[in-house]
Structure formats: C-alpha cells, structure tokens
C-alpha cells in the first residue's frame, strides 16, 4: 500500500481546529479508497513558536520537511507578532524555499452557498486563478532610507523575471488547453510601465504557442468590476502575486465566503513538496471556540489529493461540500448553522462514506 508522508503545520488561531478536520477527512478517504494511507508529522511552527524562540520556524525547518510528499498548512498570524514577521518567517519562507511558484485558487459558487450578487447562479461563477507565487510584489526587495527623519524614503521593489513570468503563464496556458477553457491575463500595464508591460509582453509571446486557446487581457480594476458584474466571463485567470492575492479574496466574497476558500501552492516539477492551505487566515477572534468553518481546509485537502494523483477524490470532496451546503445541516455559524467545527467535520465524513 502506498504511504504518503504529509507535513502538517497547524499554525495559529483557528489553524489547528480546521486542520484537525482536514486530517480527519484525509484519513477517511484513505480508508475508503484502500489503496493508500497517510503518515502525518506535525510541526509546532507559527506565532506561538516565535514568541518562545524568536523565529517562526527553525533555521533547518525547510530541510526537516523537504522530503514530505506534501504540506498541509492551517493559518499564519496572531496578535503580538507583526504580520510582516509572521508572513515572511513562515508562509513566504515555505513558498519561496520550495519554489512553489503556482498558487492555484478555485473560485466556484456551489449550490447552497451564499452569494451577495443578485441573480447569480451556480455555474455563473466558476473560475480558477493561477497566481504567480514566487516573486512580483512579494519578493521583499527594497530599501528604507533615513528612518525617523524628515528625509525618510521607502522604496518597495517588485521583481518580475522572464523565467518567473513565463513559467506561470505557460502553466496557465497548459491548463486552459487541457480543460478547453478561456484564459484571461490580468495586469495594470497602463500605470506600471515596466513590470506590467513586461508581463503583457510575455503573455503575448507565450500565447503564440497556444493558438487553440482563446485569450483575453484586462486591467486589474476592470477585472474587479467584471468579477462582480459579469463573473461568467472568467474561466482560467493568470495574474501577478499581488493582484492574485486581492482578486481571490474578492472571489471568495462572491462565492460563499472565506470559509469556502481553498488554495494550493504548487511546485509543478515536484522537485519540492507542494503546500495546501485554506486562505481565510487565523481569525484569532474566534480561535478556540469551535466556531471556525473547516470546509476551506477540507477543500484544500481535496487539492492535495488531486496533486497526489487522485482527481476523482478531489471531485468527490467538492461534491460533498456542495451536498452539505444544499442540505443546510451541520454547517458552522458563518454559513447560517450552529454546528461546531468538529461536528461539521464529522458530518462531512459521514456523507463522504
């Protein structure tokens, strides 16, 4: 029987609560399938670890989990630790260290999910964002000059390399070709006259290798508007690190809320482990109360299964989430129910079985 080694980093806030349910579901899937099993190793890294040690993860943290088949991450961030410290010390360290240059985020309105858009129906919102995940605006490059003086100047650099842009754009084209869907590139070339003009140029160059893929290009402000007014126009979307981060939060808002927002950080060449996480954050205000929605973490676990070669289990997990939403039973308070995090997870496993 195939055994998959999964590094589990529950993280902060509600992270441990939702990841517990994701692990529960993965174990249930393995038992139902019978062809594989999981071996989970937990790592106590995060803000609590930082407050004890002065670092978000050990200096050899990447080496400790380098040979895992995948990483399951809960959430990062907690009061008392600056956000830029928690983000860069753990999440971005993992993404950059393992060259997880594709961030894959589904934005899909399921039957029964709440939607603030008037008359929007399941099928109207069904897009997949391919977000550049290794450089761009989150590269952490810049300079802070003359701090605490009248001459103080801050320069934040965005880093856009030909390799970085081309590989994520090509990944998106391959996905669009495989799924026979349209591909939309989102940039801001009219204002960012170096980085985004460069992005647009590479999108055009790569596109010449895919004459069978229907393409569109939009400025990010127009894309935000159309995501609300006409979301049906988007199928596969490729965009930069910052724009992808912002637009997928908007996507979560129009497709059921952050409690249904999953994300995969992929190293497509599989030289390093890929990482799977709900994108809702640590929500410290409800941590430890059993109120957190585990469905985003469970959806992320489905992405993990798809990455390992079990797309049928991914589809089954998404279908079971939809079944729970339409039944309107055993849902957490954010979805109008009164179930606890663990009760929601237990009900999911029962339906899956």
Secondary structure as GFF3:
##gff-version 3
##sequence-region A 1 353
A	DSSP	beta_strand	2	11	.	.	.	ID=ss1
A	DSSP	alpha_helix	15	33	.	.	.	ID=ss2
A	DSSP	beta_strand	36	42	.	.	.	ID=ss3
A	DSSP	alpha_helix	47	53	.	.	.	ID=ss4
A	DSSP	alpha_helix	61	65	.	.	.	ID=ss5
A	DSSP	beta_strand	70	75	.	.	.	ID=ss6
A	DSSP	alpha_helix	83	86	.	.	.	ID=ss7
A	DSSP	pi_helix	87	91	.	.	.	ID=ss8
A	DSSP	alpha_helix	92	97	.	.	.	ID=ss9
A	DSSP	beta_strand	102	108	.	.	.	ID=ss10
A	DSSP	beta_strand	126	132	.	.	.	ID=ss11
A	DSSP	beta_strand	136	145	.	.	.	ID=ss12
A	DSSP	beta_strand	153	159	.	.	.	ID=ss13
A	DSSP	alpha_helix	162	179	.	.	.	ID=ss14
A	DSSP	beta_strand	183	187	.	.	.	ID=ss15
A	DSSP	alpha_helix	195	207	.	.	.	ID=ss16
A	DSSP	beta_strand	215	219	.	.	.	ID=ss17
A	DSSP	alpha_helix	220	229	.	.	.	ID=ss18
A	DSSP	three_ten_helix	231	233	.	.	.	ID=ss19
A	DSSP	beta_strand	236	239	.	.	.	ID=ss20
A	DSSP	alpha_helix	241	254	.	.	.	ID=ss21
A	DSSP	three_ten_helix	258	260	.	.	.	ID=ss22
A	DSSP	beta_strand	262	266	.	.	.	ID=ss23
A	DSSP	beta_strand	274	278	.	.	.	ID=ss24
A	DSSP	alpha_helix	295	307	.	.	.	ID=ss25
A	DSSP	alpha_helix	311	327	.	.	.	ID=ss26
A	DSSP	three_ten_helix	333	335	.	.	.	ID=ss27
A	DSSP	alpha_helix	341	352	.	.	.	ID=ss28
###
